[in-house]
Amino acid sequence: MRMFGQIDNSAFDTLDHDKHRMRRAPWNPYFSKQAISRIQPLLIQSAVDKLCDRLAEHQAAGKPVIMTNAYASLTTDVISEYSFPEGYDLLSRPEFDGEHYHAWMALSRISHSLKQFPWLFPLLDSIPPWITKHTSPDFYVVLKQQNYLLDETKKVLKQRENVDYNEMTLRPSLIRSLIDSDLLPESEKAAHRIKGEAQIAIGAGTLTTSHALKVATYHILANPPVLDTLMRELHTSIPDIDAPPNLQQLERMPYLTAVMYETLRIFSGTSHRLSRIFPDRPLVYGKDRVIPAGTPVSMTGLHIHDNASIFPAPYDFRPERWLPLDTAGQKLLRFLVPFGRGSRQCVGMELGKAEFLTAVANVFRRFGGAMALHGTVRERDVDTVFDVFNPMASREGNGVVVRFRREEE
C-alpha cells in the first residue's frame, strides 16, 4: 500500500490474493488466540504492571498524564518485544515517550499524499537526512523509524549466517519466525521485505490499540455511571490487586467486555475505506447492480458503527447495549467490524483485545477512583475529525489528559 511508502513489501500491501495468502500464513499461528493466551501473563501483564508503576509515580508527583503517550508506550513495548529479539522498553523511561507514537502518526498524516503521488516517498528518501530534518520534520521522523527497523531486521538476518544458527538458543520473535518459516521461499526473506512486515507490525500494533485505550479512558471517566458499574465489577472480580486475572478470567467479566465492544464501535481502528477486490467473477449488489470482476470496492466501518438503525443513539457511549453478552451482544457482534472481515481481517485482533482487557482492568482497578479528566474536551481531543487512514482528532487537540489524585487528597 503506497499510502505508507511501500508497495508489495508486506502481507498488508500485497494485492495478489495468492501471494497475500502465502505471506500471511506465517503470521497466523503467531497471533492466534492460543498464542496470545500464552503470552498474556508474561508479556502483556508485565508491560501493564510497568505502566501502572509509571502512573503511580506521576500520581505521587501530582503530574497529569497524557494518556495517549502512556498507552502508546505500552503498546509499542508489547508489539516490539513480540516482534524483535529486543523490545523498545519505553516504559522504563521516567517520562512517557511520545516520539515513536508521533512518528507513526506523521506517516499517517502524509499517507494521502503518498497515495496520490507515489514518487514522493522515494524522492524524499533520496534527500540527505540533515536537509529533511529541517525541511520536513515529520518525514524525517518517519525515515528515522524505518531505518531503525531495517537495521534490526539486518541484525536478525546476520545471525542466520552463523553456521551454528540452528543450534543457537535465541529468544522467539515474529521477525525471526518469518525468516525461519518454511512457508516462505528464500526470495521472500530479503531485508527490505522483512522490514516491510516489521513496519506494519510495529505501526499497527502501536497506534490502533493505544487509540482504543485512550478513547475508552475518556468515555469511562466522562460517564460516572459507566465508571461506577465498571469499578464494582473489577472490585468483585479482582479482590486482590496483586493477583491480576489471566485472559480467560478477564473475558468472563461481562461489563468489562461490553466496555471493550462499545469502545471498538464508537472508535474505529481505521477510519479509511478498506478496499476489497473480487478477482474472478462479477459481484452482484442488490437485485440488479453488477460490479465487474477486478473492481476495487471500499467503505469505512464508521458507516456501520454510526448507523442509528443498528446502534440507537450512536454518539452515546452505552456499554449496556451489548448486555447480556450471549443474547443482545451476539446479535450486535455481526455489525462490529473494527478489524475488518474475511481473509484480510487484522491478524493482530486477538493481541489487541488482550491488551485492551488487561490494561483497562488493571489501570482502573488500581487507579479508577483517583482518576479525573484534566482539560479534555471530547469534540477537540477524542472524536474523529480527520481520516489519515488512522482516525485523527482535531489538530488543536491535546490528547486525553488525566490527573491522578494522591491518596491524601
Backbone torsions as a table, in degrees:
resi	resn	phi	psi	omega
1	MET	NA	112.9	-173.5
2	ARG	-69.7	-9.8	174.9
3	MET	-58.2	-24.5	-177.3
4	PHE	-116.3	25.0	172.0
5	GLY	77.4	16.4	178.0
6	GLN	-149.6	146.2	178.9
7	ILE	-131.6	124.8	176.1
8	ASP	61.1	34.3	177.1
9	ASN	-106.8	-14.1	-178.4
10	SER	-143.0	167.9	177.8
11	ALA	-59.3	-35.1	-177.0
12	PHE	-63.4	-39.1	-175.4
13	ASP	-105.0	22.2	177.6
14	THR	-91.9	121.7	-178.2
15	LEU	-83.6	-42.6	-177.5
16	ASP	-61.8	128.5	-173.4
17	HIS	-65.8	-43.5	-178.3
18	ASP	-66.9	-40.8	178.7
19	LYS	-66.9	-39.0	177.8
20	HIS	-61.3	-43.3	-179.9
21	ARG	-61.4	-41.5	179.1
22	MET	-64.7	-45.2	-176.6
23	ARG	-70.8	-30.0	-178.1
24	ARG	-80.7	-26.3	-173.6
25	ALA	-52.5	-44.2	-179.7
26	PRO	-68.4	-20.6	178.9
27	TRP	-73.1	-36.8	-167.7
28	ASN	-55.3	-50.4	-179.4
29	PRO	-67.0	-27.5	-177.8
30	TYR	-72.5	-24.5	-178.9
31	PHE	-118.1	20.9	178.5
32	SER	-69.9	163.8	177.8
33	LYS	-57.7	-42.6	-179.2
34	GLN	-64.1	-43.0	-179.4
35	ALA	-65.2	-41.6	-179.0
36	ILE	-68.7	-36.9	176.7
37	SER	-62.2	-32.9	179.6
38	ARG	-69.4	-40.1	-174.3
39	ILE	-88.5	-11.2	-174.4
40	GLN	-58.6	-47.2	-179.3
41	PRO	-68.6	-29.9	-174.2
42	LEU	-89.6	-53.0	-174.2
43	LEU	-88.6	-56.4	-173.2
44	ILE	-69.8	-48.2	-179.2
45	GLN	-62.8	-39.3	179.0
46	SER	-62.1	-42.0	179.2
47	ALA	-67.1	-40.0	178.5
48	VAL	-66.1	-38.3	175.7
49	ASP	-59.2	-41.5	179.4
50	LYS	-67.2	-38.8	175.4
51	LEU	-58.9	-45.4	-179.6
52	CYS	-63.9	-35.4	176.1
53	ASP	-62.2	-42.6	179.2
54	ARG	-66.9	-39.5	178.6
55	LEU	-64.3	-37.8	178.4
56	ALA	-63.9	-36.2	177.4
57	GLU	-65.1	-41.7	176.9
58	HIS	-66.9	-36.3	177.8
59	GLN	-62.7	-45.9	-179.1
60	ALA	-63.8	-33.1	-178.9
61	ALA	-87.2	-6.3	-178.9
62	GLY	69.7	28.6	-176.6
63	LYS	-101.3	128.0	174.7
64	PRO	-62.6	155.5	-177.6
65	VAL	-120.7	129.3	170.3
66	ILE	-79.5	101.2	-172.4
67	MET	-66.1	-24.2	175.3
68	THR	-57.1	-47.3	-179.9
69	ASN	-71.9	-37.0	-179.4
70	ALA	-63.1	-48.4	-179.1
71	TYR	-68.8	-34.4	177.7
72	ALA	-66.0	-35.7	175.3
73	SER	-62.6	-41.1	177.7
74	LEU	-61.8	-54.3	-174.8
75	THR	-67.9	-33.3	176.3
76	THR	-64.6	-43.8	179.6
77	ASP	-62.6	-41.2	-178.2
78	VAL	-65.9	-51.3	-174.6
79	ILE	-71.8	-33.9	178.5
80	SER	-70.5	-38.3	177.6
81	GLU	-65.4	-33.4	-178.9
82	TYR	-81.0	-25.8	-173.9
83	SER	-94.0	-35.1	-174.5
84	PHE	-117.5	160.8	175.6
85	PRO	-58.6	-27.4	176.5
86	GLU	-132.7	131.9	179.1
87	GLY	-83.1	175.9	-177.6
88	TYR	-77.7	-29.2	178.5
89	ASP	55.8	46.4	179.5
90	LEU	-67.0	-29.0	-176.4
91	LEU	-72.4	-9.6	176.1
92	SER	-81.9	-10.3	178.8
93	ARG	-80.5	145.8	-177.3
94	PRO	-59.9	-38.6	178.9
95	GLU	-106.8	151.1	-179.9
96	PHE	-73.0	124.4	-175.8
97	ASP	-77.7	128.7	179.0
98	GLY	-106.2	-5.7	-173.0
99	GLU	-63.8	-45.9	-177.7
100	HIS	-65.7	-41.2	177.5
101	TYR	-60.7	-47.3	-177.0
102	HIS	-68.9	-26.4	175.5
103	ALA	-64.0	-46.1	-179.5
104	TRP	-71.1	-34.9	175.9
105	MET	-69.0	-31.6	176.3
106	ALA	-62.8	-41.1	177.2
107	LEU	-64.4	-39.3	177.5
108	SER	-63.4	-39.9	-176.1
109	ARG	-66.0	-27.4	179.1
110	ILE	-100.9	8.6	-174.0
111	SER	-64.0	-36.8	-179.7
112	HIS	-67.6	-37.7	177.0
113	SER	-64.8	-42.2	179.7
114	LEU	-65.2	-33.7	179.6
115	LYS	-67.2	-43.2	-177.6
116	GLN	-80.7	-28.0	-178.4
117	PHE	-127.7	76.9	-173.6
118	PRO	-62.3	-18.6	178.4
119	TRP	-75.9	-10.8	-173.8
120	LEU	-67.0	-43.4	-176.7
121	PHE	-63.9	-50.3	177.6
122	PRO	-59.8	-35.5	179.2
123	LEU	-63.9	-50.2	-180.0
124	LEU	-65.6	-33.3	-179.8
125	ASP	-67.2	-25.8	-178.0
126	SER	-82.7	-12.3	-179.5
127	ILE	-78.9	137.7	178.2
128	PRO	-53.5	137.7	-175.8
129	PRO	-54.9	-36.7	-176.7
130	TRP	-66.5	-27.0	175.8
131	ILE	-77.1	-46.0	-179.5
132	THR	-59.5	-35.9	-179.0
133	LYS	-57.8	-33.7	-177.4
134	HIS	-94.9	-32.6	-176.7
135	THR	-88.0	-29.0	-179.2
136	SER	-147.3	78.1	-175.7
137	PRO	-56.2	-39.6	179.2
138	ASP	-60.9	-45.4	-178.3
139	PHE	-69.2	-32.3	176.6
140	TYR	-60.7	-42.2	178.5
141	VAL	-63.7	-39.8	178.5
142	VAL	-62.3	-48.3	-179.6
143	LEU	-62.7	-39.4	178.4
144	LYS	-60.1	-42.6	-179.8
145	GLN	-68.1	-41.6	-179.1
146	GLN	-66.9	-39.0	177.5
147	ASN	-64.0	-36.7	177.5
148	TYR	-63.6	-44.1	179.8
149	LEU	-63.7	-38.8	178.7
150	LEU	-65.4	-41.9	178.9
151	ASP	-62.4	-42.6	179.6
152	GLU	-64.3	-39.0	178.4
153	THR	-65.0	-41.9	179.5
154	LYS	-63.6	-33.4	177.9
155	LYS	-61.8	-43.5	179.9
156	VAL	-67.0	-42.0	178.5
157	LEU	-63.7	-35.6	178.7
158	LYS	-64.2	-40.7	177.7
159	GLN	-60.6	-32.6	-177.9
160	ARG	-66.2	-21.7	179.6
161	GLU	-76.3	-13.9	179.7
162	ASN	-65.9	132.6	-177.3
163	VAL	-62.9	-24.2	179.9
164	ASP	-99.0	19.7	-173.7
165	TYR	-56.1	-44.8	-176.2
166	ASN	-67.4	-21.4	179.1
167	GLU	-96.9	-6.2	-178.0
168	MET	-72.5	140.9	175.6
169	THR	-91.7	101.8	-175.5
170	LEU	-120.1	145.1	179.9
171	ARG	-68.3	133.2	179.8
172	PRO	-62.7	149.0	174.8
173	SER	-157.6	159.8	179.5
174	LEU	-59.3	-47.0	-177.4
175	ILE	-60.8	-42.6	178.8
176	ARG	-66.2	-37.3	-180.0
177	SER	-67.0	-34.7	176.7
178	LEU	-67.6	-43.5	-178.8
179	ILE	-65.9	-35.9	-178.0
180	ASP	-88.3	-6.2	-172.2
181	SER	-66.1	136.4	173.6
182	ASP	-79.9	-8.4	-178.5
183	LEU	-83.1	-12.6	179.6
184	LEU	-113.0	134.8	174.2
185	PRO	-71.2	163.0	-177.7
186	GLU	-60.5	-29.6	179.3
187	SER	-63.8	-19.6	-179.4
188	GLU	-91.8	4.1	-174.2
189	LYS	-113.0	21.5	176.2
190	ALA	-69.1	157.0	-175.0
191	ALA	-58.5	-44.2	-177.6
192	HIS	-65.7	-31.9	179.5
193	ARG	-69.9	-48.5	-179.0
194	ILE	-67.4	-34.8	175.1
195	LYS	-61.3	-36.5	177.2
196	GLY	-61.6	-41.1	177.3
197	GLU	-67.1	-39.5	179.2
198	ALA	-62.7	-40.3	179.6
199	GLN	-60.5	-43.6	-179.9
200	ILE	-66.5	-43.0	-178.4
201	ALA	-62.6	-49.9	-176.3
202	ILE	-69.9	-44.5	-178.4
203	GLY	-63.9	-52.4	-179.7
204	ALA	-67.0	-39.7	-179.1
205	GLY	-67.3	-25.1	177.7
206	THR	-80.9	-50.2	-167.1
207	LEU	-78.6	-50.1	-168.1
208	THR	-63.5	-49.3	-176.8
209	THR	-72.1	-35.9	178.0
210	SER	-65.3	-37.5	176.3
211	HIS	-64.3	-43.1	179.7
212	ALA	-61.7	-43.1	179.6
213	LEU	-65.4	-39.0	177.1
214	LYS	-61.6	-47.2	-179.2
215	VAL	-65.0	-42.0	178.9
216	ALA	-61.4	-44.3	-179.3
217	THR	-60.1	-43.4	178.4
218	TYR	-60.3	-52.5	-172.9
219	HIS	-68.1	-33.7	177.0
220	ILE	-65.4	-45.4	-177.7
221	LEU	-74.8	-27.1	-179.1
222	ALA	-82.4	-9.2	-178.8
223	ASN	-125.6	90.4	-176.6
224	PRO	-51.6	-39.7	177.6
225	PRO	-61.6	-36.2	177.7
226	VAL	-66.3	-45.0	178.6
227	LEU	-60.6	-45.3	-179.0
228	ASP	-61.6	-45.7	-179.0
229	THR	-65.2	-42.0	179.3
230	LEU	-64.2	-44.1	-178.0
231	MET	-63.9	-37.6	177.8
232	ARG	-62.4	-44.3	180.0
233	GLU	-65.8	-41.1	-178.6
234	LEU	-66.0	-41.1	179.1
235	HIS	-66.4	-35.2	178.6
236	THR	-72.3	-42.8	-174.3
237	SER	-83.4	-23.3	-179.3
238	ILE	-126.5	74.5	-177.9
239	PRO	-65.1	-31.2	179.8
240	ASP	-111.1	111.8	-176.3
241	ILE	-64.8	-21.5	179.9
242	ASP	-90.4	4.7	176.8
243	ALA	-126.7	73.5	-175.1
244	PRO	-66.1	148.3	-178.7
245	PRO	-74.5	156.9	174.1
246	ASN	-83.5	-179.1	-173.9
247	LEU	-63.7	-40.7	-179.7
248	GLN	-62.8	-38.8	178.2
249	GLN	-68.9	-37.7	176.9
250	LEU	-63.0	-41.0	-178.1
251	GLU	-69.0	-15.8	178.0
252	ARG	-89.4	2.5	176.7
253	MET	-91.0	105.5	-171.1
254	PRO	-63.9	-42.5	-175.8
255	TYR	-72.7	-38.7	175.3
256	LEU	-59.0	-43.5	178.5
257	THR	-64.6	-39.9	177.9
258	ALA	-64.0	-37.4	175.8
259	VAL	-61.9	-40.9	178.4
260	MET	-62.6	-48.7	-179.8
261	TYR	-60.1	-43.7	-178.2
262	GLU	-67.6	-34.4	175.5
263	THR	-65.5	-44.7	-179.9
264	LEU	-65.1	-25.9	177.0
265	ARG	-78.0	-51.3	-173.9
266	ILE	-74.5	-21.0	174.5
267	PHE	-122.2	124.9	178.0
268	SER	-95.9	138.6	-179.3
269	GLY	-57.0	-39.9	172.8
270	THR	-129.9	142.4	179.0
271	SER	-98.8	-11.9	-175.6
272	HIS	-77.1	160.0	174.8
273	ARG	-75.4	123.1	-179.5
274	LEU	-93.4	117.7	-174.4
275	SER	-81.4	144.4	172.8
276	ARG	-134.0	146.9	-179.1
277	ILE	-128.3	125.1	173.7
278	PHE	-89.2	106.4	-164.3
279	PRO	-78.8	-28.7	-165.4
280	ASP	-118.8	-3.5	175.4
281	ARG	-157.6	158.2	-178.6
282	PRO	-63.0	153.6	178.2
283	LEU	-108.6	122.5	-178.9
284	VAL	-94.0	123.0	-179.0
285	TYR	-114.0	121.1	-175.6
286	GLY	71.0	-141.9	-176.3
287	LYS	-95.7	-33.9	-170.0
288	ASP	-135.9	5.6	179.5
289	ARG	-94.6	122.3	-178.2
290	VAL	-114.9	122.4	178.2
291	ILE	-100.7	119.0	-175.7
292	PRO	-60.0	150.3	176.9
293	ALA	-57.5	143.0	178.5
294	GLY	84.4	3.7	-179.8
295	THR	-88.8	124.9	176.4
296	PRO	-65.8	132.3	176.9
297	VAL	-124.3	131.7	-175.8
298	SER	-144.5	154.5	173.0
299	MET	-159.3	164.4	177.1
300	THR	-101.7	144.8	178.7
301	GLY	-65.1	-18.3	178.6
302	LEU	-57.9	-33.4	-178.7
303	HIS	-66.6	-25.9	176.2
304	ILE	-86.2	-47.9	-174.9
305	HIS	-66.8	-25.5	179.6
306	ASP	-99.8	10.7	-178.8
307	ASN	-78.4	112.6	-175.2
308	ALA	-67.3	-21.6	178.5
309	SER	-74.8	-19.7	176.8
310	ILE	-99.2	-46.5	-179.2
311	PHE	-120.0	89.3	179.6
312	PRO	-53.9	144.5	-177.0
313	ALA	50.1	59.5	-172.9
314	PRO	-63.5	-21.8	-179.6
315	TYR	-77.0	-17.2	-179.4
316	ASP	-85.8	144.0	176.9
317	PHE	-90.8	103.9	-173.9
318	ARG	-129.4	85.9	176.7
319	PRO	-58.5	-27.2	-176.9
320	GLU	-61.2	-22.6	-178.6
321	ARG	-63.8	-19.8	-178.1
322	TRP	-92.5	-2.0	-176.1
323	LEU	-105.1	143.9	-7.9
324	PRO	-65.4	146.0	-175.8
325	LEU	-62.0	-34.8	-174.5
326	ASP	-83.1	-5.3	177.7
327	THR	-122.7	-79.1	180.0
328	ALA	-59.4	-42.1	-179.2
329	GLY	-62.8	-43.2	-180.0
330	GLN	-63.8	-36.0	178.9
331	LYS	-66.3	-36.8	-177.1
332	LEU	-82.1	-23.4	-175.4
333	LEU	-60.6	-28.3	179.9
334	ARG	-67.8	-16.9	178.7
335	PHE	-101.0	3.4	-179.3
336	LEU	-96.8	111.0	-172.0
337	VAL	-130.3	42.7	-179.4
338	PRO	-68.7	-21.0	-179.0
339	PHE	-102.6	6.8	-174.5
340	GLY	78.3	-172.2	178.6
341	ARG	-144.2	164.9	174.3
342	GLY	79.7	-159.8	-172.9
343	SER	-68.8	-16.6	179.0
344	ARG	-107.3	17.7	174.1
345	GLN	-59.0	146.7	-177.6
346	CYS	-52.3	121.9	-177.2
347	VAL	-71.0	-22.1	-178.3
348	GLY	-92.0	17.0	-176.0
349	MET	-55.9	-48.1	-177.0
350	GLU	-67.4	-35.7	176.7
351	LEU	-64.7	-45.3	179.8
352	GLY	-60.2	-43.8	179.8
353	LYS	-66.1	-39.2	179.2
354	ALA	-65.5	-41.0	177.4
355	GLU	-62.8	-43.4	-178.5
356	PHE	-61.2	-53.1	-177.2
357	LEU	-61.8	-42.6	-178.4
358	THR	-66.2	-44.5	-177.3
359	ALA	-68.3	-48.4	-177.8
360	VAL	-63.5	-44.5	-178.7
361	ALA	-61.2	-45.7	-175.7
362	ASN	-75.5	-43.9	-178.4
363	VAL	-64.4	-45.8	-177.5
364	PHE	-77.9	-30.8	175.9
365	ARG	-64.9	-34.4	-176.9
366	ARG	-87.9	-38.6	-171.5
367	PHE	-121.4	-4.3	-170.3
368	GLY	-48.7	-44.0	-178.3
369	GLY	-72.3	-13.1	-177.6
370	ALA	-108.8	2.0	-175.5
371	MET	-94.4	140.5	176.7
372	ALA	-149.2	141.2	177.2
373	LEU	-64.3	145.5	-174.9
374	HIS	-125.8	89.0	177.1
375	GLY	73.0	16.7	-178.6
376	THR	-86.7	131.4	179.7
377	VAL	-117.9	125.4	-174.0
378	ARG	-56.7	-51.1	-175.3
379	GLU	-62.5	-28.3	-177.2
380	ARG	-95.4	-37.3	-168.0
381	ASP	-108.8	-13.9	-171.0
382	VAL	-123.6	-51.8	-173.1
383	ASP	-65.0	149.0	177.8
384	THR	-72.0	122.6	178.7
385	VAL	-113.2	-36.1	-179.1
386	PHE	-120.9	145.1	169.9
387	ASP	-101.4	109.8	173.7
388	VAL	-121.6	45.6	-168.0
389	PHE	73.0	-58.3	169.1
390	ASN	-83.9	145.7	178.1
391	PRO	-66.6	142.1	-176.8
392	MET	-133.4	134.2	176.6
393	ALA	-79.2	-177.7	-178.2
394	SER	-57.3	147.8	177.4
395	ARG	-65.3	-22.2	178.0
396	GLU	-84.9	-1.3	-175.8
397	GLY	-68.4	154.5	178.2
398	ASN	-109.4	3.0	-173.5
399	GLY	80.2	178.9	177.1
400	VAL	-86.8	114.9	-178.4
401	VAL	-110.3	131.8	-176.6
402	VAL	-126.4	137.9	173.2
403	ARG	-104.2	133.8	-179.7
404	PHE	-105.1	108.5	-178.0
405	ARG	-65.7	140.7	176.0
406	ARG	-76.4	156.2	-173.6
407	GLU	-58.9	-32.5	-176.4
408	GLU	-80.4	-9.4	-178.7
409	GLU	-79.8	NA	NA
